[in-house]
């Protein structure tokens, strides 16, 4: 099982959503979706661009961390 950390780049399984883990909501990851994922189209006016996913629905991207 993969250990996820804040700052890891992830892709959502079976969806075209990629982003960075920015926090935790219990055991679920809070992911800031990439701008190029058309987040402006689905975000509501007061939305911060984050989505919450169970870690079982995430894969680590090739570029694992944004800290590099």
N, C-alpha and C positions, 0 to 999 in steps of 0.2 A: 504494500500500500504506500502511496506517495504521501510524503509530508508536505503540506502547503504552508507557505509563510507570507506575511504581508510583503508586498512588492513583487511577488511572483506573477509572471505573465501567464495567463491561462486561456484556454479555448473551451467553450461549452460543448459537450457531447451532442452530436446530431443537430447543431445549430451554427449559424454563421455569426456567432458572438465571441469576440475576443476582448480581453481587457486585463486589468491589473487588480490583484487582491488588495483592497485598501482597509479591510477590517473584518470583524467577525460578528455574526448575529447568532449567538449560541454556537452550535456546531457547523453552521452554514457560513460560506464565504460571501462577503460583500465585495462585488466586482465593479470597478469603474470601467464601463464599456469604452472601447476605443472610439474616437471621433469618426474614424472612417467606417464604422459600423452603422452609420446613419442614425446615431442616437438622437439627433435633433428632430427626427421624424416621429419618434415614439415618446420622447420626453414630454411631460406636462410642464406647464409654466414654472412651477415651483420645484421641479425635479432636479436632483443633483447628478443624474446620469449613472447612478449605481443600481445594480440588480443583485438579488440574493439567490444563491444556488447552493444546494447540498454538494459537498465535495465529491460525492460519487458521480456527479454530472460534469466534473471538470477534468481536463487534461492539461498538464504543464506544456506551455509552448516551447519551441526550440530555444528561444532566448528566455531562459528561466527567470531571470530577475532584471528589473529595471535599474539596479544599482551598478551594472557593469559599465 
